[in-house]
Amino acid sequence: MNIKQLIAAATVLAATGAAFAEARPVDTPFVSTKTRAEVRAELAQAQAQGVLMRRERQNYPVSAPVRSTRSRDEVRAEAIEAMKHPQRNR
């Protein structure tokens, strides 16, 4: 790849990223209608009511590890056989 192609690729990549960026007019800055204390109080209230959960309290189901009933050689042989006949596995 020569330098012209690299520059063209970099330009296209930069333009693509800029196209997906959300633009807000510079002359209209964001102005909050609540104080930081009000926001923190609302957050604490929502967490107390159970509306929001903290990340460390999220209980995702954890499945127990399953022991294989086949040996490593059996699994390896099955994989080799599957690679020999790719259409059969679909």
LODREN-698870 format. One record per residue: residue number from 0; residue in three letters; chain; y negated, x, z of N, C-alpha, C, O in turn. Coordinates in steps of 0.001 Angstrom, whole numbers, plus 524288, in hexadecimal, padded with zeros to 5 digits. Atoms other than C-alpha are relative to their C-alpha. Layout:
+-----+-----+----+-------+-------+-------+-------+-------+-------+-------+-------+-------+-------+-------+-------+
:   i :  aa : ch :  n.c2 :  n.c1 :  n.c3 : ca.c2 : ca.c1 : ca.c3 :  c.c2 :  c.c1 :  c.c3 :  o.c2 :  o.c1 :  o.c3 :
+-----+-----+----+-------+-------+-------+-------+-------+-------+-------+-------+-------+-------+-------+-------+
: NUM : ALA :  A :     Y :     X :     Z :     Y :     X :     Z :     Y :     X :     Z :     Y :     X :     Z :
...
+-----+-----+----+-------+-------+-------+-------+-------+-------+-------+-------+-------+-------+-------+-------+
This chain:
+-----+-----+----+-------+-------+-------+-------+-------+-------+-------+-------+-------+-------+-------+-------+
:   i :  aa : ch :  n.c2 :  n.c1 :  n.c3 : ca.c2 : ca.c1 : ca.c3 :  c.c2 :  c.c1 :  c.c3 :  o.c2 :  o.c1 :  o.c3 :
+-----+-----+----+-------+-------+-------+-------+-------+-------+-------+-------+-------+-------+-------+-------+
:   0 : MET :  A : 80494 : 8035D : 80000 : 80000 : 80000 : 80000 : 7FB32 : 80388 : 80000 : 7FAC5 : 80716 : 80336 :
:   1 : ASN :  A : 80492 : 7FCA2 : 80028 : 7F311 : 805EC : 7FC49 : 7FBA0 : 7FDD4 : 80362 : 7FC1E : 7F997 : 8059A :
:   2 : ILE :  A : 80451 : 80154 : 7FC70 : 7E634 : 80545 : 8039C : 7FD5B : 7FAE1 : 7FE80 : 7FBB4 : 7F7EB : 801E9 :
:   3 : LYS :  A : 80277 : 804E1 : 801B4 : 7E0AD : 7FA32 : 7FB4B : 80322 : 7FB47 : 801D1 : 800EC : 7F75B : 80383 :
:   4 : GLN :  A : 7FCB5 : 8044A : 7FE3B : 7EC3B : 7F196 : 7FE83 : 7FFA9 : 7FF4F : 805ED : 7FF9F : 7FAE5 : 807D6 :
:   5 : LEU :  A : 8008D : 80050 : 7FA4F : 7EB18 : 7F4E1 : 80D0A : 7FAE2 : 7FD66 : 8018C : 7FAC0 : 7FA17 : 80508 :
:   6 : ILE :  A : 8051B : 80256 : 7FED8 : 7DCAD : 7F178 : 80D1E : 80002 : 7FA38 : 7FEA5 : 7FDE5 : 7F70C : 80193 :
:   7 : ALA :  A : 7FFBD : 8057F : 8018E : 7DF4B : 7E4CA : 805CB : 80337 : 7FCDF : 803EC : 801BB : 7F888 : 8055D :
:   8 : ALA :  A : 7FCB3 : 802BE : 7FC32 : 7EA2F : 7E117 : 80F3C : 7FD2A : 7FF54 : 80530 : 7FD7A : 7FB30 : 8079C :
:   9 : ALA :  A : 802EA : 80059 : 7FB16 : 7E1AF : 7E418 : 81B0A : 7FBA5 : 7FBF9 : 7FF9F : 7FAA1 : 7F91D : 8035A :
:  10 : THR :  A : 80433 : 803CE : 800C4 : 7D68E : 7DC0A : 81563 : 8021F : 7FA72 : 80015 : 7FFD1 : 7F6FF : 80283 :
:  11 : VAL :  A : 7FD9D : 80537 : 8000D : 7DF69 : 7D069 : 812CB : 801C0 : 7FE7C : 80576 : 80104 : 7FA03 : 80711 :
:  12 : LEU :  A : 7FE3D : 8010C : 7FAAE : 7E537 : 7D179 : 82071 : 7FB69 : 7FEAB : 80391 : 7FBC3 : 7FB10 : 806BA :
:  13 : ALA :  A : 8049B : 8011B : 7FCC7 : 7D7C8 : 7D1E6 : 826BE : 7FD98 : 7FAB7 : 7FE9A : 7FBE1 : 7F7D9 : 8020F :
:  14 : ALA :  A : 80236 : 80504 : 801AB : 7D308 : 7C654 : 81EBB : 8036D : 7FB7B : 801CB : 8016F : 7F755 : 80333 :
:  15 : THR :  A : 7FC72 : 8041A : 7FE42 : 7DF16 : 7BE78 : 82239 : 7FF39 : 7FEE7 : 805C7 : 7FEFB : 7FA5E : 8075D :
:  16 : GLY :  A : 800E1 : 800AE : 7FA69 : 7DD0B : 7C0C1 : 830BF : 7FADA : 7FD4A : 80114 : 7FA84 : 7F9FB : 8048E :
:  17 : ALA :  A : 80515 : 80277 : 7FF40 : 7CECC : 7BCF5 : 82FA1 : 8001D : 7FA47 : 7FE75 : 7FD49 : 7F71C : 800B7 :
:  18 : ALA :  A : 7FFB1 : 80570 : 801BC : 7D26E : 7B072 : 8288F : 80261 : 7FC85 : 80431 : 80109 : 7F7EB : 8048F :
:  19 : PHE :  A : 7FD83 : 80316 : 7FBF4 : 7DAD1 : 7AC07 : 833F5 : 7FCEA : 7FFFB : 80522 : 7FE2E : 7FD00 : 808B1 :
:  20 : ALA :  A : 80325 : 7FFCF : 7FB3E : 7D0AE : 7AF67 : 83E3D : 7FCA0 : 7FB18 : 80060 : 7FA69 : 7F94D : 7FC80 :
:  21 : GLU :  A : 80334 : 804B0 : 7FF3B : 7C9C5 : 7A3B6 : 8440E : 7FA59 : 801BB : 800BD : 7F917 : 804C4 : 80440 :
:  22 : ALA :  A : 80572 : 7FE67 : 7FFCF : 7BB64 : 7A511 : 841A9 : 7FCBE : 7FBEF : 802E2 : 7FD65 : 7F73B : 80220 :
:  23 : ARG :  A : 803B0 : 8036D : 7FD4E : 7B0F1 : 79F7A : 84A8D : 7FA97 : 80228 : 7FECE : 7F9C1 : 806E2 : 7FF1C :
:  24 : PRO :  A : 80539 : 7FE04 : 80143 : 7A2B6 : 7A04A : 846C3 : 7FDD5 : 80353 : 80477 : 7FE4E : 801F2 : 8090C :
:  25 : VAL :  A : 80210 : 7FC5E : 7FC26 : 79C26 : 7AB91 : 84DAB : 7FB6C : 7FDA4 : 80300 : 7FAAA : 7FEDD : 80797 :
:  26 : ASP :  A : 804A4 : 80219 : 7FD7B : 78FEC : 7A3CB : 850B2 : 8012E : 7FBA2 : 803E2 : 7FDA1 : 7F9CA : 8068E :
:  27 : THR :  A : 7FE98 : 80405 : 7FC2F : 79776 : 799B3 : 858C5 : 80418 : 80235 : 803BF : 808C3 : 80164 : 802F0 :
:  28 : PRO :  A : 7FC3C : 7FDBB : 7FC57 : 79DAB : 7A0EB : 86435 : 802B2 : 7FBC9 : 8033E : 800A0 : 7F781 : 803F1 :
:  29 : PHE :  A : 7FD19 : 803A0 : 7FCBC : 7A7E2 : 79A58 : 86CAB : 7FD4C : 7FF80 : 80543 : 7FBF3 : 80366 : 807BB :
:  30 : VAL :  A : 80267 : 80104 : 7FAF1 : 7A1FF : 793FB : 878AB : 803A9 : 7FC6C : 8030A : 804D8 : 7F813 : 8015B :
:  31 : SER :  A : 7FC6E : 8030C : 7FCD5 : 7AAFB : 78F3E : 88356 : 7FD0C : 7FBB6 : 802E3 : 7F882 : 7FC59 : 80457 :
:  32 : THR :  A : 8026B : 80449 : 7FD17 : 7A84F : 78244 : 889EF : 801B1 : 8000D : 805B4 : 7FFC7 : 7FCEC : 808D0 :
:  33 : LYS :  A : 7FE1C : 7FFA8 : 7FAA4 : 7AF7B : 78634 : 89669 : 7FF4E : 80582 : 80210 : 7FF21 : 8094A : 7FF1A :
:  34 : THR :  A : 8005D : 7FADA : 7FD96 : 7AE0A : 79137 : 89FFD : 8056E : 8024C : 8008F : 80957 : 7FF8B : 8000F :
:  35 : ARG :  A : 7FAFD : 7FD6F : 7FF39 : 7B8B2 : 79B12 : 8A258 : 802DC : 7FDAE : 804AF : 807A0 : 7FD0D : 80490 :
:  36 : ALA :  A : 7FDA3 : 80257 : 7FB54 : 7BB0D : 79527 : 8AFC5 : 80258 : 7FAAB : 7FECA : 80682 : 7F95D : 800CF :
:  37 : GLU :  A : 7FDF4 : 80526 : 80179 : 7BCD5 : 78790 : 8A9D2 : 8051A : 8008D : 7FCE8 : 808D0 : 7FD9A : 7FDBB :
:  38 : VAL :  A : 7FB54 : 7FF2A : 80321 : 7C6B9 : 78CB2 : 8A019 : 8047D : 801C4 : 80374 : 808DF : 7FFE1 : 802E2 :
:  39 : ARG :  A : 7FBE4 : 7FE2D : 7FC71 : 7CE46 : 793E3 : 8AAAE : 801EB : 7FB9B : 8038B : 80692 : 7FB4E : 804B6 :
:  40 : ALA :  A : 7FE73 : 8046C : 7FCB0 : 7CE3C : 787B0 : 8B33E : 80373 : 7FC38 : 7FCED : 80750 : 7FA42 : 7FF01 :
:  41 : GLU :  A : 7FCC8 : 80368 : 8034A : 7D38F : 77F78 : 8A800 : 80562 : 80264 : 7FF13 : 80950 : 7FF9E : 7FF18 :
:  42 : LEU :  A : 7FB0C : 7FD58 : 800C8 : 7DE13 : 78998 : 8A57F : 8036B : 7FF9E : 804E1 : 80811 : 7FE71 : 80483 :
:  43 : ALA :  A : 7FD09 : 80056 : 7FB1E : 7E228 : 789DC : 8B3CF : 801FF : 7FA76 : 800EA : 80668 : 7F9BB : 802AD :
:  44 : GLN :  A : 7FE69 : 8056F : 7FF53 : 7E28A : 77B04 : 8B437 : 80486 : 7FEA1 : 7FC4D : 80846 : 7FC15 : 7FDE9 :
:  45 : ALA :  A : 7FBE0 : 8011D : 803CD : 7EAD8 : 77A2F : 8A7D9 : 8051A : 802A4 : 80199 : 8094A : 80058 : 8010D :
:  46 : GLN :  A : 7FB49 : 7FD4C : 7FE47 : 7F456 : 78451 : 8AD22 : 80254 : 7FD58 : 804CC : 80719 : 7FCF6 : 80544 :
:  47 : ALA :  A : 7FE1D : 802A6 : 7FB4E : 7F543 : 77D31 : 8BA2A : 802A8 : 7FAD3 : 7FEA4 : 80669 : 7F941 : 80134 :
:  48 : GLN :  A : 7FDBF : 80500 : 801A1 : 7F83B : 7706A : 8B32D : 804D8 : 800BD : 7FC9A : 80783 : 7FCF2 : 7FB53 :
:  49 : GLY :  A : 7FB71 : 7FEF5 : 80341 : 802C6 : 77707 : 8AB11 : 7FF10 : 7FF2D : 7FA44 : 802C0 : 7FF2B : 7F72D :
:  50 : VAL :  A : 8013C : 800CA : 80585 : 7FBBC : 774B7 : 89E54 : 800AD : 8051F : 7FD01 : 8029B : 8052B : 7F899 :
:  51 : LEU :  A : 7FF67 : 7FAD0 : 80250 : 7FB6C : 7833F : 89B6D : 803C8 : 8031B : 8035A : 803FC : 8027D : 8081E :
:  52 : MET :  A : 7FC6D : 7FCAB : 7FD12 : 805B5 : 78CF7 : 89F2A : 7FE86 : 805A6 : 7FF22 : 7FCD7 : 80723 : 7FAE2 :
:  53 : ARG :  A : 800E6 : 7FA6D : 80093 : 803F4 : 79B45 : 8A1B3 : 8049D : 80254 : 7FD1C : 808F2 : 8003F : 7FD47 :
:  54 : ARG :  A : 7FBDC : 7FD90 : 8030A : 80BC0 : 7A452 : 89927 : 804A5 : 8018A : 80364 : 80922 : 800D8 : 801CE :
:  55 : GLU :  A : 7FB9F : 7FE32 : 7FCC9 : 813C2 : 7A9B8 : 8A457 : 8032A : 7FB7E : 8024C : 8077A : 7FC55 : 80440 :
:  56 : ARG :  A : 7FD29 : 80478 : 7FDE7 : 817B2 : 79C03 : 8A886 : 802EE : 7FCF4 : 7FBDA : 805A4 : 7F92F : 7FD1C :
:  57 : GLN :  A : 7FD3D : 802C2 : 8041F : 81CEA : 797BA : 89B67 : 805C3 : 80159 : 80063 : 80738 : 805EE : 80081 :
:  58 : ASN :  A : 7FA60 : 7FF34 : 7FF87 : 82B7F : 795F2 : 89C76 : 802A2 : 7FEC4 : 7FAD7 : 803B4 : 7FA3F : 7F999 :
:  59 : TYR :  A : 7FD48 : 800B3 : 804ED : 831DC : 79813 : 88F6C : 805D5 : 80025 : 80113 : 80796 : 8030F : 80479 :
:  60 : PRO :  A : 7FA56 : 7FFE3 : 7FF15 : 84055 : 79549 : 88E9F : 8023A : 80551 : 7FE8B : 8010D : 8077A : 7FA6A :
:  61 : VAL :  A : 7FD92 : 7FAEE : 800E7 : 84822 : 7A1A7 : 88FA5 : 805D5 : 7FF19 : 7FF75 : 8085F : 7FD23 : 8030B :
:  62 : SER :  A : 7FA6C : 800C9 : 800C2 : 8559F : 7A163 : 889E5 : 802EB : 804CC : 801F8 : 80119 : 80939 : 8017E :
:  63 : ALA :  A : 7FCC4 : 7FBC8 : 7FDF5 : 86043 : 7A969 : 89016 : 80253 : 80312 : 7FB78 : 8038C : 800D4 : 7F766 :
:  64 : PRO :  A : 7FDA4 : 7FCE8 : 8042D : 8658E : 7B4A2 : 8880D : 80597 : 7FE2B : 7FEFA : 80877 : 7FCD2 : 80297 :
:  65 : VAL :  A : 7FAD6 : 801D3 : 80192 : 871BF : 7B0F6 : 8808F : 80346 : 804B8 : 7FE7D : 801A1 : 807F9 : 7FB5A :
:  66 : ARG :  A : 7FC7C : 7FBBC : 8015B : 87D1E : 7BA43 : 87FED : 802F1 : 7FEAB : 7FB0B : 804DB : 7FA4E : 7FA62 :
:  67 : SER :  A : 7FD41 : 800C7 : 804E6 : 88324 : 7BBEB : 872A2 : 805E0 : 7FFEF : 800E5 : 807E1 : 80296 : 8045E :
:  68 : THR :  A : 7FA4C : 8002F : 7FFA6 : 89165 : 7B8AC : 870C4 : 80283 : 803A7 : 7FC09 : 80747 : 8044B : 7FBF9 :
:  69 : ARG :  A : 7FDFD : 7FC70 : 803F5 : 892AA : 7C24F : 86580 : 7FE70 : 80596 : 8013B : 7FA88 : 80689 : 803DF :
:  70 : SER :  A : 80131 : 7FA7C : 7FF29 : 892F1 : 7D108 : 865AB : 7FBC5 : 801C6 : 7FC2C : 7FA86 : 7FF18 : 7F861 :
:  71 : ARG :  A : 80407 : 7FDD6 : 80366 : 88893 : 7D978 : 85F8B : 80232 : 800FA : 7FA85 : 7FF84 : 8000D : 7F6A3 :
:  72 : ASP :  A : 7FD93 : 7FEFA : 80517 : 891FC : 7DD4F : 854AA : 800B0 : 7FAF7 : 7FCE5 : 7FFF0 : 7FAF4 : 7F825 :
:  73 : GLU :  A : 7FF69 : 804FF : 802B3 : 894AE : 7CEFE : 85179 : 7FACC : 7FE1C : 7FDCE : 7FA8E : 7FC35 : 7F965 :
:  74 : VAL :  A : 80536 : 801A0 : 801C5 : 8862D : 7CBFF : 85089 : 7FE3E : 80365 : 7FB75 : 7FC1A : 8016C : 7F7A2 :
:  75 : ARG :  A : 80179 : 7FC6E : 80432 : 883D7 : 7D808 : 84831 : 802FD : 7FEB5 : 7FAFD : 800B0 : 7FEB6 : 7F6C5 :
:  76 : ALA :  A : 7FCDF : 80160 : 80499 : 88EF9 : 7D447 : 83EF8 : 7FE10 : 7FAEB : 7FD8D : 7FDE2 : 7FA6C : 7F8C5 :
:  77 : GLU :  A : 80219 : 804F3 : 801FF : 88982 : 7C687 : 83DC5 : 7FAD6 : 800DD : 7FD1F : 7F9E4 : 7FE72 : 7F913 :
:  78 : ALA :  A : 80505 : 7FEDF : 80289 : 87C06 : 7CBE9 : 83A65 : 800D6 : 802A8 : 7FABD : 7FE2E : 8016C : 7F6ED :
:  79 : ILE :  A : 7FEDB : 7FD52 : 804F1 : 881B1 : 7D4E4 : 82FFF : 80215 : 7FC1D : 7FC00 : 80095 : 7FC49 : 7F76F :
:  80 : GLU :  A : 7FDD4 : 803FE : 8037C : 88956 : 7C991 : 82A2F : 7FBB3 : 7FC59 : 7FE00 : 7FBB9 : 7FACE : 7F972 :
:  81 : ALA :  A : 80450 : 80372 : 8018D : 87D10 : 7C11D : 82A0C : 7FC7D : 802A5 : 7FBFD : 7FA78 : 80013 : 7F877 :
:  82 : MET :  A : 8033F : 7FD31 : 803CD : 87590 : 7CBBB : 822C0 : 802B1 : 8005D : 7FAAD : 80015 : 800A4 : 7F6A6 :
:  83 : LYS :  A : 7FD28 : 7FFCB : 804F5 : 88041 : 7CC4D : 81872 : 7FF91 : 7FAE3 : 7FD05 : 7FFA2 : 7FADF : 7F836 :
:  84 : HIS :  A : 80034 : 80532 : 8026C : 87F2C : 7BDA9 : 815D6 : 7FB3A : 7FD0B : 801E7 : 7FBC9 : 7F973 : 8050D :
:  85 : PRO :  A : 804CF : 8027A : 7FDF1 : 870E2 : 7B999 : 81801 : 7FF8D : 7FA3B : 7FEB7 : 7FD2D : 7F756 : 801BB :
:  86 : GLN :  A : 80084 : 80583 : 80171 : 87218 : 7AC82 : 810EF : 8035B : 7FC79 : 80372 : 80212 : 7F7E2 : 8041B :
:  87 : ARG :  A : 7FC76 : 80313 : 7FCD0 : 87D27 : 7A7E0 : 819BA : 7FD79 : 7FE65 : 80534 : 7FF05 : 7FA82 : 80793 :
:  88 : ASN :  A : 8025C : 800EB : 7FAD8 : 8746B : 7A857 : 825CE : 7FBAF : 7FBF0 : 7FFF7 : 7F99E : 7FAA3 : 8041B :
:  89 : ARG :  A : 80462 : 803AC : 80038 : 86A52 : 79E99 : 82114 : 801A9 : 7FA93 : 800D1 : 7FE6B : 7F706 : 800BF :
+-----+-----+----+-------+-------+-------+-------+-------+-------+-------+-------+-------+-------+-------+-------+
